[in-house]
Amino acid sequence: MKKLFVTLAGVLAFIYLVNPTFGVFEFLPDNLPLVGNIDEATATMVLLGALRYFGWDLTNLFVKRTALNFGK
């Protein structure tokens, strides 16, 4: 049952992110200052969490890469 819930949440988040500008189910309008993009950020976190649950950890794509220190 948990896999079904995570899959459903991931699919809904993906659909929401693919279709943000049609306004069919826009929770917060994007032109509101400071809070307009919170719904897209939340959908992104839900999608990343669902993918991580099934073994696709994409969070390392957002880590700042540092130069290797060869002398230390």
GROMACS elastic network, one bead per residue, 0.5 to 0.9 nm:
[ bonds ]
;  ai    aj funct       b0    kb
    1     4     6  0.51671   500
    1     5     6  0.63751   500
    1     6     6  0.87720   500
    2     5     6  0.51128   500
    2     6     6  0.61753   500
    2     7     6  0.84845   500
    3     6     6  0.51543   500
    3     7     6  0.59783   500
    3     8     6  0.84704   500
    3    53     6  0.86854   500
    3    54     6  0.86932   500
    4     7     6  0.50932   500
    4     8     6  0.60520   500
    4     9     6  0.85589   500
    5     8     6  0.51054   500
    5     9     6  0.61036   500
    5    10     6  0.85377   500
    6     9     6  0.51186   500
    6    10     6  0.60859   500
    6    11     6  0.85806   500
    6    46     6  0.89190   500
    6    49     6  0.85478   500
    6    50     6  0.56945   500
    6    51     6  0.88877   500
    6    53     6  0.78007   500
    6    54     6  0.89941   500
    7    10     6  0.51111   500
    7    11     6  0.61134   500
    7    12     6  0.85667   500
    7    50     6  0.67228   500
    7    51     6  0.87558   500
    8    11     6  0.51630   500
    8    12     6  0.61078   500
    8    13     6  0.85181   500
    9    12     6  0.52089   500
    9    13     6  0.60975   500
    9    14     6  0.85632   500
    9    46     6  0.69890   500
    9    47     6  0.74446   500
    9    50     6  0.72752   500
   10    13     6  0.51046   500
   10    14     6  0.60895   500
   10    15     6  0.86148   500
   10    43     6  0.84296   500
   10    46     6  0.63282   500
   10    48     6  0.80225   500
   10    49     6  0.79603   500
   10    50     6  0.53076   500
   10    51     6  0.74098   500
   11    14     6  0.50460   500
   11    15     6  0.61559   500
   11    16     6  0.85322   500
   11    47     6  0.76769   500
   11    50     6  0.88555   500
   12    15     6  0.51317   500
   12    16     6  0.60908   500
   12    17     6  0.86115   500
   12    43     6  0.83321   500
   12    47     6  0.84991   500
   13    16     6  0.50283   500
   13    17     6  0.61579   500
   13    18     6  0.86107   500
   13    40     6  0.86443   500
   13    42     6  0.84871   500
   13    44     6  0.68825   500
   13    45     6  0.87192   500
   13    46     6  0.64250   500
   13    47     6  0.56457   500
   14    17     6  0.51290   500
   14    18     6  0.61022   500
   14    19     6  0.85606   500
   14    43     6  0.74328   500
   14    44     6  0.79185   500
   14    46     6  0.89154   500
   14    47     6  0.64372   500
   15    18     6  0.51534   500
   15    19     6  0.61196   500
   15    20     6  0.85680   500
   16    19     6  0.53204   500
   16    20     6  0.59929   500
   16    25     6  0.79847   500
   16    26     6  0.83290   500
   16    40     6  0.77887   500
   16    43     6  0.70847   500
   17    20     6  0.55241   500
   17    40     6  0.65338   500
   17    43     6  0.68208   500
   17    44     6  0.73833   500
   18    21     6  0.87226   500
   19    22     6  0.61129   500
   19    23     6  0.78467   500
   19    24     6  0.81957   500
   19    25     6  0.89657   500
   20    23     6  0.64720   500
   20    24     6  0.83267   500
   20    25     6  0.83348   500
   20    26     6  0.69273   500
   20    40     6  0.78486   500
   21    24     6  0.82493   500
   21    26     6  0.80058   500
   21    30     6  0.89885   500
   22    25     6  0.81606   500
   22    26     6  0.80925   500
   23    27     6  0.85775   500
   23    29     6  0.84285   500
   26    29     6  0.64413   500
   26    30     6  0.86605   500
   26    39     6  0.82428   500
   27    39     6  0.66401   500
   28    31     6  0.86034   500
   28    32     6  0.76356   500
   28    35     6  0.74904   500
   28    36     6  0.56289   500
   28    37     6  0.74281   500
   28    38     6  0.76641   500
   28    39     6  0.64460   500
   29    32     6  0.59919   500
   29    35     6  0.85281   500
   29    36     6  0.54599   500
   29    37     6  0.79208   500
   30    33     6  0.78571   500
   30    35     6  0.77295   500
   30    37     6  0.57260   500
   30    38     6  0.87725   500
   30    39     6  0.89863   500
   31    34     6  0.89090   500
   31    35     6  0.86357   500
   31    36     6  0.57833   500
   31    37     6  0.85717   500
   32    35     6  0.59519   500
   32    37     6  0.83113   500
   33    36     6  0.59760   500
   33    37     6  0.87516   500
   34    37     6  0.74170   500
   34    38     6  0.81242   500
   35    38     6  0.53889   500
   35    39     6  0.81618   500
   36    39     6  0.72732   500
   36    40     6  0.84851   500
   37    40     6  0.53503   500
   37    41     6  0.62609   500
   37    42     6  0.86726   500
   38    41     6  0.50016   500
   38    42     6  0.60558   500
   38    43     6  0.85640   500
   39    42     6  0.50800   500
   39    43     6  0.61766   500
   39    44     6  0.85852   500
   40    43     6  0.50413   500
   40    44     6  0.61177   500
   40    45     6  0.86602   500
   41    44     6  0.50309   500
   41    45     6  0.62708   500
   41    46     6  0.86797   500
   42    45     6  0.51081   500
   42    46     6  0.62109   500
   42    47     6  0.86137   500
   43    46     6  0.50561   500
   43    47     6  0.61193   500
   43    48     6  0.85937   500
   44    47     6  0.51082   500
   44    48     6  0.61207   500
   44    49     6  0.84721   500
   45    48     6  0.51214   500
   45    49     6  0.60009   500
   45    50     6  0.85475   500
   46    49     6  0.50415   500
   46    50     6  0.61281   500
   46    51     6  0.86265   500
   47    50     6  0.51161   500
   47    51     6  0.61980   500
   47    52     6  0.85287   500
   48    51     6  0.51419   500
   48    52     6  0.60489   500
   48    53     6  0.85723   500
   48    56     6  0.84488   500
   48    57     6  0.75576   500
   48    58     6  0.68540   500
   48    59     6  0.73806   500
   49    52     6  0.50169   500
   49    53     6  0.61380   500
   49    54     6  0.88385   500
   49    57     6  0.83478   500
   50    53     6  0.50537   500
   50    54     6  0.66251   500
   50    55     6  0.89365   500
   50    56     6  0.86499   500
   51    54     6  0.52931   500
   51    55     6  0.64679   500
   51    56     6  0.51281   500
   51    57     6  0.66016   500
   51    58     6  0.77617   500
   52    55     6  0.50211   500
   52    58     6  0.71680   500
   52    59     6  0.83797   500
   53    56     6  0.73277   500
   53    57     6  0.81153   500
   54    57     6  0.84435   500
   57    60     6  0.71259   500
   57    61     6  0.89175   500
   58    61     6  0.57347   500
   58    62     6  0.79950   500
   59    62     6  0.57714   500
   59    63     6  0.73416   500
   60    63     6  0.52961   500
   60    64     6  0.87625   500
   61    64     6  0.83970   500
   62    65     6  0.89395   500
   66    69     6  0.89069   500
   69    72     6  0.59821   500
